[in-house]
């Protein structure tokens, strides 16, 4: 029998989009899946949708949260219920292509050293019309297989999630070292998916398929994890970006000292751009978190770790 893949669906108050997402999971050509649904809704509309499926599909597990777990809490609850060794999140407003799991599992089963497989994704609107496709440095006309450190240099070095949103990535559960949203002593909201990719990519190899295999939806009611935090006059997510760079420095996850120094240079450039943008928006009244200077100082101190790299 093929290995079990757990499709994890955290959901909140999107019954119509959720049904489309669930149907795309059920349409997978890979024949050994379970679907875990953790419902964070404040009503029973999604529950009513799911009930029509439960008598037909024994591999669907539905759980209604008694309290609002928020984004990170619901992601981790889904994960805690998963029985599969391989995990793919599916957000309630996104879609899978029918062959997504099968094509990605073909690579994950090639070698135990492959920790994750990703691919490009299409942008769609509320009517499922394709608006375009995301751009990634790893899309080159053929499937890409390489060291996790190469992908880390691109993702953290350019402070851009080239790996993909959670819907796009199928990964090996055993490669996770910490819960979703946490890495080292840091807790992430804005960059929680990038923190997970960094965790997974710190050891082993990864694959980026050339074919788009998922759909990321834009719509009016769209909310994201960062919406749960009031950023005020603080640069959204920037401190989390610095925390990711610090982790790369501590663990020597960049390919070389030169790659790490370039990462720091890009970080400062990004900081300058965001600072100018924020000061313009708030008329020069910007809150700089006390820990930011300490983190940037540590990030530069980590350069010497690469001098001692053996």
C-alpha positions as CSV (number, residue, x, y, z in Angstrom):
1,X,0.0,0.0,0.0
2,X,1.2,3.5,-0.7
3,X,2.1,5.7,2.2
4,X,-0.7,7.7,3.8
5,X,-0.8,11.4,3.0
6,X,-2.7,13.7,5.4
7,X,-4.4,16.7,3.8
8,X,-5.0,19.2,6.6
9,X,-7.8,21.8,6.2
10,X,-8.0,24.5,8.8
11,X,-11.1,26.5,8.1
12,X,-13.1,29.5,9.4
13,X,-16.4,30.9,8.1
14,X,-16.0,30.2,4.4
15,X,-18.5,27.3,3.7
16,X,-18.8,28.0,-0.1
17,X,-15.1,28.2,-0.8
18,X,-14.4,25.4,1.7
19,X,-16.7,23.0,-0.3
20,X,-14.7,23.7,-3.5
21,X,-11.4,23.1,-1.6
22,X,-12.7,19.9,-0.1
23,X,-13.9,18.7,-3.5
24,X,-10.4,19.3,-5.0
25,X,-8.9,17.2,-2.2
26,X,-11.4,14.4,-2.9
27,X,-10.5,14.5,-6.6
28,X,-6.9,13.5,-6.0
29,X,-5.6,10.7,-8.1
30,X,-3.3,9.5,-5.2
31,X,-5.4,6.8,-3.6
32,X,-4.2,6.7,0.1
33,X,-5.2,10.0,1.8
34,X,-6.9,11.2,4.9
35,X,-8.6,14.6,5.2
36,X,-8.4,16.3,8.6
37,X,-10.8,19.3,8.9
38,X,-10.5,21.6,12.0
39,X,-13.3,24.1,12.0
40,X,-12.6,27.4,13.7
41,X,-15.9,28.9,12.6
42,X,-18.2,30.9,14.9
43,X,-21.3,29.2,13.2
44,X,-22.3,25.8,12.0
45,X,-22.4,26.5,8.2
46,X,-19.2,24.6,7.5
47,X,-20.3,21.8,9.7
48,X,-23.5,21.4,7.7
49,X,-21.4,21.2,4.5
50,X,-19.1,18.5,5.9
51,X,-22.0,16.4,7.2
52,X,-23.1,15.6,3.6
53,X,-19.7,14.0,3.0
54,X,-19.0,12.1,6.2
55,X,-21.4,9.2,5.4
56,X,-19.7,8.7,2.0
57,X,-16.0,9.2,2.8
58,X,-14.7,7.3,5.9
59,X,-11.2,9.0,5.5
60,X,-12.6,12.4,6.4
61,X,-12.2,13.5,10.0
62,X,-14.1,16.6,11.1
63,X,-13.4,18.5,14.4
64,X,-15.2,21.6,15.5
65,X,-13.1,23.7,17.8
66,X,-14.7,24.6,21.1
67,X,-12.9,27.9,21.3
68,X,-11.2,30.2,18.7
69,X,-7.7,28.7,18.3
70,X,-6.6,31.5,15.9
71,X,-4.5,30.7,12.8
72,X,-1.4,29.1,14.4
73,X,-3.5,27.1,16.9
74,X,-5.7,25.7,14.3
75,X,-2.8,24.8,12.0
76,X,-1.2,22.9,14.9
77,X,-4.4,21.1,15.9
78,X,-4.7,19.8,12.3
79,X,-1.2,18.6,12.5
80,X,-1.7,16.9,15.9
81,X,-4.5,14.8,14.4
82,X,-2.6,13.7,11.3
83,X,-1.8,10.0,11.0
84,X,0.2,10.3,7.7
85,X,3.9,10.6,7.4
86,X,3.4,13.1,4.6
87,X,1.6,16.4,5.1
88,X,-0.1,18.9,2.8
89,X,-2.1,21.8,4.1
90,X,-5.1,23.0,2.0
91,X,-6.5,26.3,3.0
92,X,-10.2,26.6,2.8
93,X,-10.2,29.1,-0.1
94,X,-7.5,27.4,-2.2
95,X,-7.7,24.4,-4.6
96,X,-5.6,21.4,-5.5
97,X,-5.0,20.2,-9.1
98,X,-6.2,16.5,-9.3
99,X,-2.7,15.1,-9.7
100,X,-1.0,17.3,-7.1
101,X,-0.4,14.7,-4.4
102,X,0.4,11.9,-6.8
103,X,3.1,13.9,-8.7
104,X,4.7,15.2,-5.5
105,X,4.7,11.8,-3.8
106,X,6.5,10.3,-6.8
107,X,9.4,12.5,-5.8
108,X,9.2,12.2,-2.1
109,X,9.4,8.4,-2.4
110,X,12.5,8.6,-4.5
111,X,14.8,9.2,-1.5
112,X,14.4,9.7,2.3
113,X,16.6,12.7,2.0
114,X,13.9,14.7,0.2
115,X,12.1,16.7,2.8
116,X,9.6,18.7,0.8
117,X,8.2,19.2,-2.7
118,X,6.7,22.4,-4.0
119,X,5.5,23.9,-7.3
120,X,4.2,27.1,-8.8
121,X,0.5,28.0,-8.3
122,X,-2.1,29.9,-10.1
123,X,-3.9,33.0,-8.8
124,X,-7.7,32.7,-9.1
125,X,-10.6,35.0,-8.2
126,X,-14.0,34.3,-6.6
127,X,-15.3,32.8,-9.8
128,X,-12.3,30.4,-10.1
129,X,-11.0,32.3,-13.1
130,X,-7.2,32.2,-13.4
131,X,-5.6,35.6,-13.0
132,X,-1.9,34.6,-13.4
133,X,0.8,32.5,-11.9
134,X,3.3,33.2,-9.2
135,X,7.0,33.7,-10.1
136,X,9.7,31.7,-8.5
137,X,13.5,31.6,-9.1
138,X,13.2,27.8,-9.1
139,X,11.0,27.6,-12.1
140,X,13.2,27.1,-15.1
141,X,11.3,24.9,-17.6
142,X,12.2,21.7,-15.8
143,X,11.8,20.1,-12.4
144,X,14.5,21.3,-9.9
145,X,16.1,19.1,-7.3
146,X,18.7,20.4,-5.0
147,X,20.1,21.2,-1.5
148,X,17.8,22.8,1.0
149,X,20.6,25.4,1.6
150,X,20.2,26.6,-2.0
151,X,16.5,27.3,-1.4
152,X,17.2,28.9,2.0
153,X,19.7,31.3,0.4
154,X,17.0,32.4,-2.1
155,X,14.1,32.5,0.3
156,X,15.8,34.2,3.3
157,X,18.3,36.1,1.3
158,X,15.7,37.8,-0.8
159,X,13.1,37.9,2.1
160,X,10.6,36.3,-0.2
161,X,8.7,33.1,0.1
162,X,9.9,31.4,-3.1
163,X,9.0,27.9,-1.6
164,X,5.3,28.7,-1.6
165,X,2.2,29.1,0.5
166,X,1.2,26.1,2.8
167,X,-1.3,24.8,0.2
168,X,1.5,24.4,-2.4
169,X,3.9,22.3,-0.3
170,X,3.9,18.6,0.5
171,X,6.4,17.7,3.2
172,X,7.7,14.9,5.4
173,X,6.2,15.2,8.9
174,X,9.2,13.5,10.6
175,X,11.5,16.4,9.3
176,X,9.6,18.9,11.5
177,X,11.6,19.8,14.6
178,X,9.1,22.2,16.2
179,X,5.4,23.0,16.0
180,X,4.0,25.2,13.2
181,X,4.7,28.9,13.9
182,X,7.7,28.3,16.2
183,X,11.4,27.9,15.5
184,X,14.2,28.2,18.1
185,X,12.8,30.5,20.8
186,X,11.0,32.6,18.2
187,X,7.2,32.6,17.5
188,X,6.1,33.5,14.0
189,X,2.8,34.8,12.6
190,X,3.7,36.8,9.5
191,X,6.4,34.4,8.4
192,X,5.1,31.2,10.0
193,X,5.2,29.3,6.7
194,X,8.7,30.5,5.9
195,X,9.8,29.4,9.4
196,X,8.4,25.9,8.7
197,X,10.2,25.8,5.3
198,X,13.4,26.8,7.0
199,X,13.0,24.1,9.6
200,X,12.4,21.5,6.9
201,X,15.1,22.7,4.5
202,X,17.8,22.9,7.2
203,X,18.6,19.2,6.5
204,X,18.3,17.2,3.3
205,X,17.1,18.1,-0.2
206,X,14.0,19.5,-1.8
207,X,12.2,19.4,-5.2
208,X,10.5,22.2,-7.1
209,X,8.2,20.9,-9.9
210,X,7.8,23.1,-13.0
211,X,4.1,22.4,-13.3
212,X,1.6,24.5,-11.3
213,X,-0.4,22.1,-9.1
214,X,-2.5,24.4,-6.9
215,X,-4.6,27.5,-6.9
216,X,-4.4,30.5,-4.5
217,X,-7.6,32.5,-4.3
218,X,-7.9,36.3,-4.1
219,X,-11.3,37.4,-2.7
220,X,-13.0,40.2,-0.7
221,X,-13.3,38.3,2.5
222,X,-9.7,37.2,2.5
223,X,-7.8,37.3,5.8
224,X,-4.4,36.1,6.6
225,X,-2.5,35.2,9.7
226,X,-0.9,38.6,10.0
227,X,-4.4,40.1,10.2
228,X,-4.7,38.6,13.7
229,X,-1.9,40.9,14.9
230,X,-2.3,44.7,15.3
231,X,0.9,46.1,13.7
232,X,0.2,49.7,14.4
233,X,3.3,51.8,13.5
234,X,5.6,48.8,13.5
235,X,6.9,47.3,10.3
236,X,4.7,44.3,9.6
237,X,6.7,41.1,9.9
238,X,10.1,42.7,9.6
239,X,11.3,41.6,13.0
240,X,10.3,38.0,12.1
241,X,12.5,38.3,8.9
242,X,15.4,39.3,11.1
243,X,14.7,36.3,13.4
244,X,14.9,34.0,10.4
245,X,18.2,35.5,9.4
246,X,19.5,35.0,12.9
247,X,18.6,31.4,12.8
248,X,20.4,31.0,9.4
249,X,23.4,32.6,11.0
250,X,23.3,30.5,14.2
251,X,23.0,27.2,12.4
252,X,25.2,28.1,9.5
253,X,22.4,27.3,7.0
254,X,23.7,29.6,4.2
255,X,25.8,27.9,1.6
256,X,28.8,30.0,2.5
257,X,30.0,33.1,4.3
258,X,29.6,35.1,1.1
259,X,26.0,34.0,0.8
260,X,25.2,34.9,4.4
261,X,26.8,38.4,4.1
262,X,24.7,39.0,0.9
263,X,21.7,37.9,2.9
264,X,22.5,40.6,5.6
265,X,22.9,43.2,2.9
266,X,19.5,42.4,1.4
267,X,18.0,42.5,4.8
268,X,19.3,46.0,5.5
269,X,18.1,47.2,2.1
270,X,14.7,45.8,2.8
271,X,14.7,47.4,6.2
272,X,15.5,50.8,4.6
273,X,12.7,50.5,2.1
274,X,10.1,49.5,4.6
275,X,11.2,52.1,7.1
276,X,10.8,54.9,4.6
277,X,7.4,53.6,3.6
278,X,6.2,53.4,7.2
279,X,7.5,56.8,8.2
280,X,5.7,58.3,5.2
281,X,2.5,56.6,6.2
282,X,2.6,57.6,9.8
283,X,4.3,61.1,9.4
284,X,7.6,60.0,10.9
285,X,6.0,58.4,14.0
286,X,7.4,54.9,13.9
287,X,7.7,52.4,16.7
288,X,11.0,50.5,16.7
289,X,10.8,47.4,18.9
290,X,13.5,47.3,21.5
291,X,14.6,43.8,20.5
292,X,15.2,44.7,16.8
293,X,18.6,46.3,17.4
294,X,19.7,43.3,19.5
295,X,18.6,40.9,16.8
296,X,20.4,42.8,14.0
297,X,23.5,42.9,16.1
298,X,23.4,39.1,16.6
299,X,22.8,38.6,12.9
300,X,26.1,40.4,12.2
301,X,27.9,38.6,15.0
302,X,26.9,35.3,13.3
303,X,29.3,36.1,10.4
304,X,32.1,34.7,12.5
305,X,30.3,31.4,12.6
306,X,31.1,30.9,8.9
307,X,34.8,31.7,9.7
308,X,34.8,28.7,12.0
309,X,32.8,26.4,9.7
310,X,34.4,23.1,9.4
